[in-house]
Amino acid sequence: MRRFHRLRARIDGTLAAIRAHPTGRVAFKVAVAVLGALVVGLGLVLIPLPGPGWALVLLGLAIWAVEFVWAKHLLRYTRHRVQLWTGWATSRSLPVRLLLGAAGLLFVGTVALLSLRYGLGIDVIADGWRYITTH
């Protein structure tokens, strides 16, 4: 834990030194804005695909939160809503949690199949059916 506090103090000192210089402050703000926008944009593109779309959006929001107060508030709000959802879902009975998990898997599977079909032109269901009926 002590190592984390030393690292945090070093990062805070470096950020304070950058922000102390007018050019550094503007350059840092622009760099954070651009990097956050790239990560959020990539996350938004990946949301309909299987993978870390939402995680990248939240990471980009966290990058923005380093420099922008509105992003810090939005990140805090999002974290609170996710905690509420997690609390609600874990307080349900086992059959309801299994149903929620099955619905999530069905959604991800459907998105994966549609992504393969319309993104890459691979119809997994038709190819699988053709394989089953000919072998």
Buried (B, 14 or more C-beta within 10 A) or exposed (E): EEEEEEEEEEEEEEBEEBBEEEEEEEEBBEEBBEBBEEBBEBBBEBEEBBBBBBEBBBBBBBBBBBBBEEBBEBBEEBEEEEEEEEEEEEEEEEEEEEEEEEEEEEEEEEBBBEBBBEEEEEBEEEEEEEEEEEE
